[in-house]
Amino acid sequence: MDYKKSKAPVNTVTRNIMDLCKETGNIYESVAIISKRANQISAEIKQDLSKKLAEFASYNDSLEEVFENREQIEISRYYEKLPKASLLATQEFITGQVYFRDPSKESQD
């Protein structure tokens, strides 16, 4: 997923609680869903960043040699400018892009 093309805000935005609990009927359940999705997004971003920075890894034990690589700095800046995972997850939840289910409610039917 390309997180830069997401419509999520970069800064914190105040949300109406009633808008968040429309899908589930319970604000705590909505926050739990958003939290789990934010953890998934965070893990995916971290994996992507680690994969890109692994190309620049130096396996020397010398502390004297510090290389400043322009591409590595640009990659780091790109990931620093991305919206936080919680903001991305909230935006996905509001727009209906998050799939969730409650097994306890399904077994009662």
N, C-alpha and C positions, 0 to 999 in steps of 0.2 A: 504494500500500500504506500502510495506517495503522500506522506503527511504534510508536505509543503503545499499541496493543492487543496488541503482541507479548509473548510470555511470556519474552523474553530478560531476563536479569538486568542490572541497571544497573551493578553492580560486577563486578570480575573474579572468575571462579570457577575453581577448580582442576578440571581434567578428567582422566579416566582415558584414557591414551593408547590403550589397547586398545579403548575404546569408539569413539574417533575413526577407527581404522583398520579397523573391521569392514566397512564398505562397500567400501573399495578394496583392502584387504590391505596397504597401505603408508602409514605415517604421513606421509611427505613428500608423497605424492600428495594425501592428505586435506587437509593444510595448504595446499597450492597451490590446491586447489579452494575452500577457505574464503577464502583471500586474494583470489582473483579475484572471488568473490561479494561480499566486503567492499568491494572497489573499486567494484563496480557499485552497491551500496547507498549508499556514500558520495557517489558522483556524483549519484545520484538525490535524496538529501537536500539536497545543495548546490544543485542545480537548483531544487528546491522552495523552499528558503530564499531564493535569489536572486530568484525570481519574486515571492515575497511581499514582500520588502524593496524591490523595484523601485518599488512604489507610493509609497513614502515618500522616494524619491531626490530630492535637491535639486540643481539644476544651477547654483547660484550659486557663484561663485568666492570669495566673501567668507568669511574665517575668523572674522569677528566674530560672525556669526549662527549659533548652534548651537541647533537646535530639539530639544527633548526630547519625543518622541511616545510616549504611553502604549501604544498598540497595537504600535508597533515594539518596544518593550521586552518586551511580553508574548510576541510572536512569537519573539524571541531567547531568552527564558527557556524557552519550550516546546522549542525545538531543543536547548538546552543540557542539558535534563533527559532527553533521549532516550538510550537505550543506544548505546554506540559501535557503529560499523558491523561491527567484527570480532566483537563479542558477538552481534549480530543474525545474522550469517552463520554463526557456529558453532551457534547455536540452530537455524537453518534446516537445517543439515547434519545435526545429530543427529536432528531430527524427520523427516528424509527429504523436505524441501520443496525441495531443490536438485537440479536435473537436471544431470548431467554425463556426458560420454562421452570415451573415449580413441580417437581415430582410428587410432593405430598398432596397437592391439589389434583393431580392427574389420577392418583390411586383412589381417591374418594369418589370419582365419577363412576 
